[in-house]
Amino acid sequence: MPKVLISDKLSPAAVEIFRSRGIEVDIKTGLSPADLRAIIGEYDGLAIRSATKVTKELLDVAANLKVVGRAGIGVDNVDVRSATARGVVVMNTPLGNTITTAEHAIAMMFALARQLPEASASTKAGKWEKNRFMGVELTAKVLGLIGCGNIGSIVADRAVGLKMRVLAYDPYLSEKRALELGVEKADLDAILARADFITLHTPLTESTRNILSRETLSRTKKGVRIINCARGGLVDEEALADLIKSGHIAGAALDVFEVEPAKESPLFALENVVCTPHLGASTAEAQENVALQVAEQMSDFLLTGAVTNAINMASVSAEDAPRLKPYLDLCKSLGAFAGQLTQAREGMLRKVTIEYEGQAAHLNTKPLTAAMLAGLVSPMMEGVNMVNAGVMAREHGIEVAETVHDRPTEYLTLVRVTVETDKMTRSVAGTLFAGQRPRIVEIKGIKVEADFARYMLYVTNQDKPGFIGRFGVTLAEHGINIATFHLGRAAQGGDAICLVSVDEPVPEAVLATVRGLPLVVQATGLAF
């Protein structure tokens, strides 16, 4: 039974989802980093919000951890690189609080435009300062969006409904999508020069940190108003305060800060600044949605292998997971076969080419490629799985190419992997027998029909009389029982392949004896 730890406050309904699906769950919130490290080794999954910090130090002692689920969109509190290196899937819930956060940004824009917090405080203090609070309309104003993804696009839709003119800066925004949203695709310089309001909806990365720096803020249109409900660190808060004091920027509304909880800031003393304590996702609907979503996603992954909204792995829907499973098994076995045959003496592995034909060509091949790479590099590297195989391959300078062939094939499905070192090239192909059982059908261009077995012995030899007899006697003399025996050859008298499944691992001493037999070119023990 998988076991999950909930270390931040989640809806009781999320807890019930885990338990109803047969997953053991513990709720331990408010743990210190040391206390969390002391118990994390017991768990297969960790469900968090923003309070728990998933650091490299925590991951290093999380021996059984397979998935971290973040109830919310931001994963700033998760060391995704270390999680990937450890083979841990990191999931978030990008759609659970999109409407709530977008609505908060619109609310902040209204509050800023009409000075609502100050006017409310003044009125409650017994004053009636009607002439003091002169606001501005949103209608016909230019709104500049920095980031037009899930949340930004909702803000754009609401702003268009308010009759604002919307400019959007997002490197991933296509002209077609901009047209659908009714926005003008623009670069950052255009937004700085033209926008009356600027709102940020981008993740915090190295490229977006301080995207509104002192330099960029100084290039904004005089009288602009800044809204940030995305991530602290996107705006230089000290520079923003200085430019508000100077009168260049008319005001700002911030829900997020570079340091949280934000106990002090140069912005707090300014009257034309609206501040809220990271409330973007704080509605009853959003809190419930993200909690339920992360519980479902983690349960699906732990029970079926389905991957949804993963930051560091290709998605596999719950519907696709059962259908993909035999293909995943085939790809991992083919990769392991090719990887075990690629000996150090044959040079460094430089390139891997994976080809999909027949039914396999019409599947989601990203997870299949990940499974292939996991099998391939496992004999060479420790701690490899589908999550980190691609990263490890890149770090070791291995080029990976994927090709999908829409052409007839003699098999209903065919997957071929070709490995290239600086000394040789070798390919292995396989199919699914009866749609379920992985089978090898080709090695180095030679036809061989063989099911995968737990232990196998691969031998290449010259196709001449006497080999099979001597080989069989040698195994018998060493007490190695043959379960199945498969042969293939390129041409009569040429190169031949012998693939044998055995009941137990073949000791190295026996392999050495086999290699010494006449006509034998190579002998390798395999395990799956």
For each residue, the residues with C-beta under 8 A, 3 or more apart:
1: 22 23 24
2: 23 24 44 45 302 303
3: 23 24 25 26 42 43 44 45
4: 18 23 24 25 26 43 44 45 46 47 298 302
5: 25 26 28 39 40 42 43 45 46 47
6: 10 14 15 25 26 27 28 29 47 48
7: 28 29 31 36 46 47 48 51 52
8: 29 47 48 49 50 51 52 71
9: 29 49
10: 6 14 15 27 47 49 71 291 294 295
11: 14 15 287 288 291 292
12: 15 16
13: 16 17 288 291 292 295
14: 6 10 11 17 18 47 71 291 292 294 295
15: 6 10 11 12 18 19 25 27 295
16: 12 13 19 20
17: 13 14 20 21 292 295 296 299
18: 4 14 15 21 23 24 25 295 298 299
19: 15 16 22 23 24 25
20: 16 17
21: 17 18 299 303
22: 1 19 303
23: 1 2 3 4 18 19 45 299 302 303
24: 1 2 3 4 18 19
25: 3 4 5 6 15 18 19
26: 3 4 5 6 43
27: 6 10 15
28: 5 6 7 31 39
29: 6 7 8 9 51
30: 51
31: 7 28 35 36 39 52
32: 35 36
33: 36 37 53 55 57 58
34: 37 38
35: 31 32 38 39
36: 7 31 32 33 39 40 52 58
37: 33 34 40 57 58 61
38: 34 35
39: 5 28 31 35 36 42 43
40: 5 36 37 43 46 58 61 62 65
41: 61 62 63 64
42: 3 5 39 64
43: 3 4 5 26 39 40 46 62 64 65
44: 2 3 4 64 65 66 67 302
45: 2 3 4 5 23 65 66 67 68 69 298 301 302
46: 4 5 7 40 43 52 54 62 65 67 68 69
47: 4 5 6 7 8 10 14 69 71 294 295 298
48: 6 7 8 51 52 54 68 69 70 71 77 78
49: 8 9 10 52 70 71 72
50: 8 72 74 76 77 278
51: 7 8 29 30 48 77
52: 7 8 31 36 46 48 49 77
53: 33 58 77
54: 46 48 58 59 68 77 78 79 83
55: 33 58 59 79 82
56: 59 60 79 82
57: 33 37 60 61
58: 33 36 37 40 53 54 55 61 62
59: 54 55 56 62 65 79 82 83 86 88
60: 56 57 82 86
61: 37 40 41 57 58
62: 40 41 43 46 58 59 65 86 88
63: 41
64: 41 42 43 44
65: 40 43 44 45 46 59 62 68 86 88
66: 44 45 87 88 89 301 302
67: 44 45 46 88 89 90 91 298 301 302
68: 45 46 48 54 65 78 83 88 89 90 91
69: 45 46 47 48 91 92 294 295 297 298
70: 48 49 73 74 75 77 78 90 91 92 93 294
71: 8 10 14 47 48 49 93 96 290 291 293 294
72: 49 50 92 93 96 97 281 290
73: 70 92 93 94 96 97 98 101 150 151 281
74: 50 70 77 92 203 204 231
75: 70 78 80 90 92 311
76: 50 204 231
77: 48 50 51 52 53 54 70 74
78: 48 54 68 70 75 83 90 311
79: 54 55 56 59 82 83
80: 75 83 84 90 311 312
81: 84 85
82: 55 56 59 60 79 85 86
83: 54 59 68 78 79 80 86 88 89 90 312 387
84: 80 81 87 88 90 312 387 388 391
85: 81 82 388 391
86: 59 60 62 65 82 83 383 388
87: 66 84 383 384 385 386 387 388
88: 59 62 65 66 67 68 83 84 387
89: 66 67 68 83 301 307 310 312 313 387
90: 67 68 70 75 78 80 83 84 310 311 312
91: 67 68 69 70 294 297 298 301 307 308 309 310 311
92: 69 70 72 73 74 75 294 309 311
93: 70 71 72 73 96 97 289 290 293 294 297 309
94: 73 98 150 309
95: 98 150 293
96: 71 72 73 93 286 289 290 293 294
97: 72 73 93 100 101 280 281 283 286 289 290
98: 73 94 95 101 102 150 151 154
99: 102 103 154 286
100: 97 103 104 280 281 282 283 285 286
101: 73 97 98 104 105 151 229 280 281 286
102: 98 99 105 106 151 152 154 155 158
103: 99 100 106 107 158
104: 100 101 107 108 229 255 276 279 280
105: 101 102 108 109 151 155 199 201 227 229 255 280
106: 102 103 109 110 155 158 159
107: 103 104 110 111
108: 104 105 111 112 227 229 253 255 274 276
109: 105 106 112 113 138 143 197 199 225 227 253
110: 106 107 113 114 116 138
111: 107 108 114 115 116 117 253 274
112: 108 109 115 197 225 227 251 252 253 272 274
113: 109 110 135 136 137 138 197 225
114: 110 111 119 133 135 136
115: 111 112 118 119 133 135 272
116: 110 111 119 120 274
117: 111 120 121 274
118: 115 121 122 133 271 272
119: 114 115 116 122 123 129 133
120: 116 117 123 124
121: 117 118 124 125
122: 118 119 125 127 129 132 133
123: 119 120 127 128 129
124: 120 121
125: 121 122
126:
127: 122 123
128: 123
129: 119 122 123 132 133
130: 133
131: 134
132: 122 129
133: 114 115 118 119 122 129 130
134: 131
135: 113 114 115
136: 113 114 141 196
137: 113 140 141
138: 109 110 113 141 159 162 163 164 197
139: 162 163 164
140: 137 163 164 165
141: 136 137 138 164 165 196 197
142: 164 165 166 167 194 195 196 197
143: 109 155 156 159 164 165 166 167 195 196 197 198 199
144: 166 167 168 169 186 191 192 194 195 197 198 199
145: 148 152 155 156 166 167 168 169 170 183 191 199 201
146: 152 169 170 188 191 198 199 200 201 202 211 212 234
147: 151 152 169 170 200 201 202 203 230
148: 145 152 153 156 168 169 170 173 177 178 181 183 201
149: 152 153 170 172 201 202
150: 73 94 95 98 153 154
151: 73 98 101 102 105 147 154 155 201 230
152: 102 145 146 147 148 149 155 156 168 170 199 201 202
153: 148 149 150 156 157 177 181
154: 98 99 102 150 151 157 158
155: 102 105 106 143 145 151 152 158 159 199 201
156: 143 145 148 152 153 159 160 166 168 181 182 183
157: 153 154 160 161 181 182
158: 102 103 106 154 155 161 162
159: 106 138 143 155 156 162 164 166
160: 156 157 163 164 166 181 182 183
161: 157 158
162: 138 139 158 159
163: 138 139 140 160
164: 138 139 140 141 142 143 159 160 197
165: 140 141 142 143 184
166: 142 143 144 145 156 159 160 181 182 183 184
167: 142 143 144 145 183 184 186 190 191 194 195
168: 144 145 148 152 156 173 178 181 183 184 185 186
169: 144 145 146 147 148 186 187 188 190 191
170: 145 146 147 148 149 152 173 185 202
171:
172: 149
173: 148 168 170 177 178 185
174: 177 178
175: 178 179 185
176: 179 180
177: 148 153 173 174 180 181
178: 148 168 173 174 175 181 183 184 185
179: 175 176 182
180: 176 177
181: 148 153 156 157 160 166 168 177 178
182: 156 157 160 166 179
183: 145 148 156 160 166 167 168 178
184: 165 166 167 168 178
185: 168 170 173 175 178
186: 144 167 168 169 190 191 194
187: 169 190 191
188: 146 169 191 192 211 216
189: 192 193 219
190: 167 169 186 187 193 194
191: 144 145 146 167 169 186 187 188 194 195 198
192: 144 188 189 195 198 216 219 220 221
193: 189 190 219 220 221
194: 142 144 167 186 190 191 221
195: 142 143 144 167 191 192 198 220 221 224
196: 136 141 142 143 221 223 224 225
197: 109 112 113 138 141 142 143 144 164 224 225 226 227
198: 143 144 146 191 192 195 212 220 224 225 226 227
199: 105 109 143 144 145 146 152 155 226 227 228 229
200: 146 147 211 212 227 228 229 230 231 234 235
201: 105 145 146 147 148 149 151 152 155 229 230
202: 146 147 149 152 170 208 211 230 231 234
203: 74 147 208 230 231
204: 74 76 208 209 230 231 232 233 234
205: 208 209
206: 209
207: 211
208: 202 203 204 205 211 234
209: 204 205 206 233 234
210: 213 233 234 235 236
211: 146 188 200 202 207 208 216 234 235
212: 146 198 200 216 217 226 234 235 236 240
213: 210 216 217 236 239
214: 217 218 236 239 242 243
215: 218 219
216: 188 192 211 212 213 219 220
217: 212 213 214 220 226 235 236 239 240 243 249
218: 214 215 239 243 248
219: 189 192 193 215 216
220: 192 193 195 198 216 217 224 248 249
221: 192 193 194 195 196 224
222: 248
223: 196 249 250
224: 195 196 197 198 220 221 249 250
225: 109 112 113 196 197 198 249 250 251 252 253
226: 197 198 199 212 217 235 240 249 251 252 253 254
227: 105 108 109 112 197 198 199 200 252 253 254
228: 199 200 231 232 234 235 252 253 254 255 256
229: 101 104 105 108 199 200 201 254 255 256 280
230: 147 151 200 201 202 203 204 234 256
231: 74 76 200 202 203 204 228 234 256
232: 204 228 256 257 258 259 260 262
233: 204 209 210 258
234: 146 200 202 204 208 209 210 211 212 228 230 231
235: 200 210 211 212 217 226 228 240 252 254
236: 210 212 213 214 217 239 240
237: 240 241 254 257 258 265 266 267
238: 241 242 266
239: 213 214 217 218 236 242 243
240: 212 217 226 235 236 237 243 244 249 252 267
241: 237 238 244 245 265 266 267 270
242: 214 238 239 245 246 266
243: 214 217 218 239 240 246 248 249
244: 240 241 247 248 249 250 251 252 267 270 272 273
245: 241 242 270
246: 242 243 249
247: 244
248: 218 220 222 243 244
249: 217 220 223 224 225 226 240 243 244 246 252
250: 223 224 225 244 272
251: 112 225 226 244 270 272 273 274
252: 112 225 226 227 228 235 240 244 249 267 272 273 274
253: 108 109 111 112 225 226 227 228 273 274 275
254: 226 227 228 229 235 237 257 267 273 274 275 276
255: 104 105 108 228 229 275 276 277 278 279 280
256: 228 229 230 231 232 260 278 280
257: 232 237 254 260 262 265 278
258: 232 233 237
259: 232 262
260: 232 256 257 278
261: 277
262: 232 257 259 265 275 277
263:
264: 268
265: 237 241 257 262 268 275
266: 237 238 241 242 269 270
267: 237 240 241 244 252 254 270 273 275
268: 264 265 273 275
269: 266
270: 241 244 245 251 266 267 273
271: 118
272: 112 115 118 244 250 251 252
273: 244 251 252 253 254 267 268 270
274: 108 111 112 116 117 251 252 253 254
275: 253 254 255 262 265 267 268
276: 104 108 254 255 279
277: 255 261 262
278: 50 255 256 257 260 282
279: 104 255 276 282
280: 97 100 101 104 105 229 255 256
281: 72 73 97 100 101 286 287 290
282: 100 278 279 286 287
283: 97 100 286 287
284: 287 288
285: 100 288 289
286: 96 97 99 100 101 281 282 283 289 290
287: 11 281 282 283 284 290 291
288: 11 13 284 285 291 292
289: 93 96 97 285 286 292 293
290: 71 72 93 96 97 281 286 287 293 294
291: 10 11 13 14 71 287 288 294 295
292: 11 13 14 17 288 289 295 296
293: 71 93 95 96 289 290 296 297
294: 10 14 47 69 70 71 91 92 93 96 290 291 297 298
295: 10 13 14 15 17 18 47 69 291 292 298 299
296: 17 292 293 299 300
297: 69 91 93 293 294 300 301 306 308 309
298: 4 18 45 47 67 69 91 294 295 301 302
299: 17 18 21 23 295 296 302 303
300: 296 297 303 304 306 308 318 321
301: 45 66 67 89 91 297 298 304 305 306 307 308
302: 2 4 23 44 45 66 67 298 299
303: 2 21 22 23 299 300
304: 300 301 318 321 322
305: 301 316 321 325 328
306: 297 300 301 316 317 318 320 321
307: 89 91 301 310 313 314 315 316 367
308: 91 297 300 301 315 316 317 318
309: 91 92 93 94 297 315
310: 89 90 91 307 313 314 315
311: 75 78 80 90 91 92
312: 80 83 84 89 90 387
313: 89 307 310 367 370 386 387
314: 307 310 364 366 367 370
315: 307 308 309 310 364 366 367
316: 305 306 307 308 320 321 324 364 367
317: 306 308 320 321
318: 300 304 306 308 321
319: 322 323
320: 306 316 317 323 324 363 364
321: 300 304 305 306 316 317 318 324 325
322: 304 319 325
323: 319 320 327 363
324: 316 320 321 327 328 363 364 367 368
325: 305 321 322 328 329
326: 329 330 432 435 436 437 438
327: 323 324 330 331 360 363 368 413 415 432
328: 305 324 325 331 332 367 368 371
329: 325 326 332 333 438
330: 326 327 333 334 415 430 431 432 438
331: 327 328 334 335 354 368 369 371 372 375 415
332: 328 329 335 336 371 372 374 375
333: 329 330 336 337 375 430 438 452 528
334: 330 331 337 338 372 375 415 417 428 429 430 438 440
335: 331 332 338 339 371 372 373 374 375 376 377 378 417
336: 332 333 339 340 375 376 378 379 526 528
337: 333 334 340 341 375 428 440 452 526 528
338: 334 335 341 342 375 376 417 419 426 428
339: 335 336 342 375 376 377 378 379 380 419
340: 336 337 379 524 526 527
341: 337 338 426 428 458 524 526
342: 338 339 346 349 379 380 419 421 426
343: 346 524
344:
345:
346: 342 343 421 423 424
347: 350 421 422 423 424
348: 397 421 422
349: 342 352 377 380 396 398 419 420 421
350: 347 397 398 399 420 421 422
351: 398 399 400 401 419 420
352: 349 372 373 376 393 398 399 400 401 417 418 419 420
353: 401 402 403 417 418 420
354: 331 365 368 369 372 400 401 402 403 415 416 417 418
355: 403 404 405 414 415 416 417 418
356: 360 361 363 365 368 402 403 404 405 414 415
357: 360 361 405 407 409 411 413 414 415 416
358: 361 409 411 412 413 414
359: 362 363 412 413
360: 327 356 357 363 365 368 413 414 415
361: 356 357 358 365 404 405 406
362: 359
363: 320 323 324 327 356 359 360 368
364: 314 315 316 320 324 367 368
365: 354 356 360 361 368 369 402 404
366: 314 315 369 370
367: 307 313 314 315 316 324 328 364 370 371 386
368: 324 327 328 331 354 356 360 363 364 365 371 372 415
369: 331 354 365 366 372 373 390 400 402
370: 313 314 366 367 373 374 386 387 389 390
371: 328 331 332 335 367 368 374 375 386
372: 331 332 334 335 352 354 368 369 375 376 415 417
373: 335 352 369 370 376 377 386 389 390 393 400
374: 332 335 370 371 377 378 384 385 386 389
375: 331 332 333 334 335 336 337 338 339 371 372 378
376: 335 336 338 339 352 372 373 389 417 419
377: 335 339 349 373 374 380 381 384 389 392 393 396 398
378: 335 336 339 374 375 381 384
379: 336 339 340 342
380: 339 342 349 377
381: 377 378 384 392 396
382:
383: 86 87 388
384: 87 374 377 378 381 388 389 392
385: 87 374 388 389
386: 87 313 367 370 371 373 374 389
387: 83 84 87 88 89 312 313 370
388: 84 85 86 87 383 384 385 391 392
389: 370 373 374 376 377 384 385 386 392 393
390: 369 370 373 393 394 400
391: 84 85 388 394 395
392: 377 381 384 388 389 395 396
393: 352 373 377 389 390 396 398 400
394: 390 391 397 398 400
395: 391 392
396: 349 377 381 392 393
397: 348 350 394
398: 349 350 351 352 377 393 394
399: 350 351 352
400: 351 352 354 369 373 390 393 394
401: 351 352 353 354
402: 353 354 356 365 369
403: 353 354 355 356
404: 355 356 361 365
405: 355 356 357 361 409
406: 361
407: 357
408:
409: 357 358 405 412 413 414
410: 414
411: 357 358 414 431 441
412: 358 359 409 431 432 435
413: 327 357 358 359 360 409 431 432
414: 355 356 357 358 360 409 410 411 429 430 431 441
415: 327 330 331 334 354 355 356 357 360 368 372 429 430 431
416: 354 355 357 427 428 429 430 442
417: 334 335 338 352 353 354 355 372 376 427 428 429
418: 352 353 354 355 425 426 427
419: 338 339 342 349 351 352 376 425 426 427
420: 349 350 351 352 353 424 425
421: 342 346 347 348 349 350 424 425
422: 347 348 350
423: 346 347
424: 346 347 420 421
425: 418 419 420 421
426: 338 341 342 418 419 443 444
427: 416 417 418 419 442 443 444 445
428: 334 337 338 341 416 417 440 442 443 444
429: 334 414 415 416 417 440 441 442 443
430: 330 333 334 414 415 416 438 439 440 441 442
431: 330 411 412 413 414 415 438 439 441
432: 326 327 330 412 413 435 436 437 438 439
433: 436 437 438 439 451
434: 437
435: 326 412 432
436: 326 432 433
437: 326 432 433 434 451
438: 326 329 330 333 334 430 431 432 433 451 452
439: 430 431 432 433 449 450 451 452
440: 334 337 428 429 430 443 448 449 450 451 452 499
441: 411 414 429 430 431 447 448 449
442: 416 427 428 429 430 445 446 447 448
443: 426 427 428 429 440 446 448 488 497 499
444: 426 427 428 495 497
445: 427 442 490
446: 442 443 488 489 490 495 496 497
447: 441 442 488
448: 440 441 442 443 486 487 488 497 499
449: 439 440 441 486
450: 439 440 484 486 499 501
451: 433 437 438 439 440 484 501
452: 333 337 438 439 440 456 528
453: 456 483 484 501 502 528
454: 501 527 528
455: 501 502 503 504 505 506 525 526 527 528
456: 452 453 499 500 501 502 525 526 527 528
457: 475 498 499 500 501 502 506 511 514 523 524 525 526
458: 341 497 498 499 522 523 524 525 526
459: 471 497 498 499 500 514 520 522 523 524
460: 495 496 497 498 520 521 522
461: 467 471 496 497 498 519 520 521
462: 467 493 494 495 496 519 521
463: 467 489 491 492 493 494 495 496
464: 467 493 519
465:
466: 469 470 518 519
467: 461 462 463 464 470 471 496 498 517 518 519 520
468: 471 472 487 498
469: 466 472 473
470: 466 467 473 474 517 518
471: 459 461 467 468 474 475 498 514 517 520
472: 468 469 475 476 482
473: 469 470 476 477
474: 470 471 477 478 510 513 514 517
475: 457 471 472 478 480 481 482 500 502 510 514
476: 472 473 479 480
477: 473 474
478: 474 475 507 510 513
479: 476
480: 475 476 502 503 504 506 510
481: 475 502 503 504
482: 472 475 485 500 501 502
483: 453 500 501 502 503
484: 450 451 453 500 501
485: 482 498 500
486: 448 449 450 498 499 500
487: 448 468 496 497 498 499
488: 443 446 447 448 496 497 499
489: 446 463 492 494 495 496 497
490: 445 446 494 495 496
491: 463 494
492: 463 489
493: 462 463 464
494: 462 463 489 490 491
495: 444 446 460 462 463 489 490 521
496: 446 460 461 462 463 467 487 488 489 490
497: 443 444 446 448 458 459 460 461 487 488 489
498: 457 458 459 460 461 467 468 471 485 486 487
499: 440 443 448 450 456 457 458 459 486 487 488
500: 456 457 459 475 482 483 484 485 486
501: 450 451 453 454 455 456 457 482 483 484
502: 453 455 456 457 475 480 481 482 483 506
503: 455 480 481 483
504: 455 480 481
505: 455 525 527
506: 455 457 480 502 510 511 525
507: 478 510 511
508: 511 512 525
509: 512 513
510: 474 475 478 480 506 507 513 514
511: 457 506 507 508 514 515 523 524 525
512: 508 509 515 516
513: 474 478 509 510 516 517
514: 457 459 471 474 475 510 511 517 520 523
515: 511 512 520 522 523
516: 512 513 520
517: 467 470 471 474 513 514 520
518: 466 467 470
519: 461 462 464 466 467
520: 459 460 461 467 471 514 515 516 517 523
521: 460 461 462 495
522: 458 459 460 515
523: 457 458 459 511 514 515 520
524: 340 341 343 457 458 459 511
525: 455 456 457 458 505 506 508 511
526: 336 337 340 341 455 456 457 458
527: 340 454 455 456 505
528: 333 336 337 452 453 454 455 456
